[in-house]
């Protein structure tokens, strides 16, 4: 009798059972540790491998999934391992390959409950390929067999939210919430729907669930007491901290000013790129970056910047008041010779952070914008930071002045010299809006909630005009209207047509 082998088998079983318990409680990190221990003790145990596959798919951990698949090279390609390979291809954006593998695992004539995970993967692949009808048909197949599954209802709602179909999205989120009222992801998604239709009271209230959703960011300064009501902060020392992107911080900084009615002891800590710019908010607000912030124990309360509207009781769009950011220092020297006297000077930012979940909808491909760059009566200035690697050759083939390396404070003095700024939903449009610089926002059909369902103007910034897509992921209408705007601006400035020879 091999006592060591028996002990390893026993210990592997205990580790496996512990892993299952952690998995039930959705503690994926602890479950992974236990399953890996079990696998080390008894290699190639199928049940352990399948649970690890489930964890890596659930957590979208491409690297660990690929490593596990590589370890299974000599194991029979079971259904579970084939599914893992299909997910690997999906994570690598090889959607066609993932579809081919997934389809081989499905018999549509006799669908079973275990087929739902494969169907979900197929739906994700078809959605990323832009085949929304196929995606919806697959979701319907899942839904008809799982009408009381809140996770499925949430996924269908999220699909409609991505499509900009808010009423349908809300319908499925609400059904999911009625089944499971403790699901924070559903509540957060409902907040997105509330925002889009202008119900800011419930939108901001539910928006506080953002800290409790899977994959969410972490709260900062948790050692400092949180603000529960506006009355708590009278004459108290408040630390307000930024969250999300640079544009969000600029946009929500107006609400920091409203807190001055309650206390004059406010410190706002932001990304270093915004420190100098936002120092002009008010002489009563100390603006710091994270490196310069000292003595956390000094503060009575801490508050994330996007929580201020809920604290103030913002209920509707008309409660949002524009506050122009006044830059008092006007002695920044720039080279005026870079601006053309006989052409329009137009700044543009057509792409944003690629990690944003809807970036494929909000950003414009450089090659699709090229027709504008060929207009010889316009001098273009690039304002966003980066150009995608595949667009570099195209970019350098045009005479575009690159301002993407300027910090925000320096950039504003260039922006003021331009005839117009054209931008998709990036921090650049928020910068222009808060400075009251004439701008055009090129907006996707399924735009972020911050623009509500507005199509021509926004309550946030009076100097920003909106041109919004009429169809999802179709920029043609937007480009046609933009060209009309450019023609009008050129005609007003030079009293002739943009396309006169």
BELLIN-V86997 format. One record per residue. N is the residue number from 1. PHI is phi as a letter, one per 30 degrees, with the letter a starting at -180 (* if undefined). Layout:
# BELLIN-V86997
n={N,N}
phi={PHI,PHI}
This chain:
# BELLIN-V86997
n={1,2,3,4,5,6,7,8,9,10,11,12,13,14,15,16,17,18,19,20,21,22,23,24,25,26,27,28,29,30,31,32,33,34,35,36,37,38,39,40,41,42,43,44,45,46,47,48,49,50,51,52,53,54,55,56,57,58,59,60,61,62,63,64,65,66,67,68,69,70,71,72,73,74,75,76,77,78,79,80,81,82,83,84,85,86,87,88,89,90,91,92,93,94,95,96,97,98,99,100,101,102,103,104,105,106,107,108,109,110,111,112,113,114,115,116,117,118,119,120,121,122,123,124,125,126,127,128,129,130,131,132,133,134,135,136,137,138,139,140,141,142,143,144,145,146,147,148,149,150,151,152,153,154,155,156,157,158,159,160,161,162,163,164,165,166,167,168,169,170,171,172,173,174,175,176,177,178,179,180,181,182,183,184,185,186,187,188,189,190,191,192,193,194,195,196,197,198,199,200,201,202,203,204,205,206,207,208,209,210,211,212,213,214,215,216,217,218,219,220,221,222,223,224,225,226,227,228,229,230,231,232,233,234,235,236,237,238,239,240,241,242,243,244,245,246,247,248,249,250,251,252,253,254,255,256,257,258,259,260,261,262,263,264,265,266,267,268,269,270,271,272,273,274,275,276,277,278,279,280,281,282,283,284,285,286,287,288,289,290,291,292,293,294,295,296,297,298,299,300,301,302,303,304,305,306,307,308,309,310,311,312,313,314,315,316,317,318,319,320,321,322,323,324,325,326,327,328,329,330,331,332,333,334,335,336,337,338,339,340,341,342,343,344,345,346,347,348,349,350,351,352,353,354,355,356,357,358,359,360,361,362,363,364,365,366,367,368,369,370,371,372,373,374,375,376,377,378,379,380,381,382,383,384,385,386,387,388,389,390,391,392,393,394,395,396,397,398,399,400,401,402,403,404,405,406,407,408,409,410,411,412,413,414,415,416,417,418,419,420,421,422,423,424,425,426,427,428,429,430,431,432,433,434,435,436,437,438,439,440,441,442,443,444,445,446,447,448,449,450,451,452,453,454,455,456,457,458,459,460,461,462,463,464,465,466,467,468,469,470,471,472,473,474,475,476,477,478,479,480,481,482,483,484,485,486,487,488,489,490,491,492,493,494,495,496,497,498,499,500,501}
phi={*,c,d,d,d,d,d,d,d,d,d,d,d,d,d,d,d,d,d,d,d,d,d,e,c,i,c,d,d,d,d,d,e,d,d,d,d,d,d,d,d,b,d,i,d,e,d,d,d,d,d,d,e,e,d,d,d,d,d,h,c,d,d,d,d,d,d,d,d,d,d,c,e,c,c,e,d,d,e,d,d,d,d,d,d,d,d,e,d,d,d,d,i,c,d,d,d,d,d,e,d,d,d,d,c,c,c,d,d,b,d,b,d,d,d,d,d,d,d,e,d,d,d,d,d,d,d,d,d,i,c,d,d,d,e,d,d,d,e,d,d,d,d,d,c,b,d,c,c,d,d,d,d,d,d,d,e,d,d,d,d,d,d,i,c,d,d,d,e,d,e,d,d,d,d,d,d,d,d,b,d,c,d,d,d,d,d,d,d,d,d,d,d,d,e,d,c,i,d,d,e,d,d,d,d,d,d,d,d,d,d,c,c,d,i,d,d,c,d,c,h,d,d,c,d,d,d,c,b,d,d,d,c,e,h,c,c,c,c,c,b,d,a,i,c,d,d,d,d,d,d,d,d,e,d,d,d,d,d,d,d,c,a,c,c,b,c,c,c,b,e,e,d,c,e,d,e,d,d,d,e,a,d,c,c,d,c,b,c,d,d,c,d,b,h,d,d,d,c,d,b,b,a,d,d,d,c,d,e,d,d,d,i,d,c,b,e,d,d,d,c,d,b,d,d,c,c,d,d,c,c,d,d,b,d,d,d,d,c,d,c,c,b,d,c,c,c,b,b,c,b,b,d,d,d,d,d,c,d,d,c,d,d,c,d,e,d,d,c,d,e,d,d,d,d,d,c,b,c,c,b,d,c,d,d,c,c,d,e,d,c,d,d,d,e,d,d,c,d,c,d,c,c,d,c,d,d,d,d,d,d,d,d,d,e,d,c,d,d,a,c,c,b,d,d,b,d,d,d,d,d,d,d,d,c,i,c,e,b,b,c,d,c,d,d,c,d,d,e,d,c,h,c,d,b,b,b,b,d,d,b,d,d,c,c,c,b,c,e,c,b,d,h,b,c,d,e,d,d,d,d,d,e,d,d,d,d,d,d,d,d,d,d,c,i,a,d,d,c,d,d}
